[in-house]
């Protein structure tokens, strides 16, 4: 319940609480607080009472008398700063983010020569590493028009094997030493001998997500080993965000658990979902289109599964009670995923909240099927602003009418949730809110925004990274808004995103992140 009643009610509630034994409450005072309420409307608040269990007891407006501290209470003085619900990323890759923090990151490189210099510098700085492992390169950003070659990587590092995955994780770049050692395929797994300590990767990732204000994350595809790491972290109170884990395929699901694992460890961890891939990515021509690529007229990309296989996979997971999340980038893949959900028949799709991840390029005929089948569109605003130049090259302009079509999706009545797909994009949710509202890069390009009719309002973008993402992650009962009874998951930020020019939304800095009434950042 959102407390917005009369002062008399508040006083009565305050008296009741004073009559109760004083636990170690936490009072958040003097906040420029903004949350959505259970009706989805934006709601201002000034103070919040948090119980010693980490759950919200009361959320009070400026019109209400501020709660008076009792002996033993902890007081957080927000001093007029903006307080928001903890942000939720519906789709990221936590372990990969941690890995990226421990490996060579080429995401900022603007051309091949700059990347080669960075690789050379990194290799020189890490003489003991038997393998140089990294990611983040993008030949499109480099304006290369082709994949980089082994020889070009040899020019940077010759003495050791080097394995670098493309920004989307769907292509690899090896040098000759790596190719000689063989076994290296265009898979996203560790190269032989290139194994990175996975437990260690969890630590930096947790800090990285909390530092940008994420208190909840959908981890879009984990294996059993990652699940056991999560279990250990959650069991020892070390998970600093609520992780909605999705098993990567039926095999991982069976190894983790035959049946769904509802939120446990004080709602820090769940495994309610099986994730599948319907296609690859647009950048590497791997996304599966109904008609050929504009810049490769003999190629329409490739499906990962036949229609019959996809129907079987969706059915198998759903009949075990799992939500199904299907990675589908291009229109043919989205149509296949929707067909597979439709084949489940009425009823099942409603209860389990099936999702399509990315839903980037849609056929006009398929867009309304999300709402009709009650499928959640789990989309990533920063993909549009990172992809816009490449998408025009790959698709031409006609097919962009229903590409990254957030407004059309919401207007159609479909459930919508936002994420970043980190580490493909930075995990900062304010980058996503900015891209969602402006359809512009953080350099304010293009002027007026890219297909601005598909922009989100600030309220939609905020909801998409809070309450709507919570819904997609089946976590709305205890997170996504600041309301009595939910966990006190909130952030204190350096400016009010609802009061600044949209172009500045990406500049919002998180000063503190709190999860379940405990500070996890800084
Ligand atoms: Zn992903």
Boltz pocket constraint, residues with backbone or C-beta under 6 A from the ligand:
constraints:
  - pocket:
      binder: B
      contacts: [[A, 91], [A, 92], [A, 93], [A, 220], [A, 421], [A, 422]]
      max_distance: 6.0
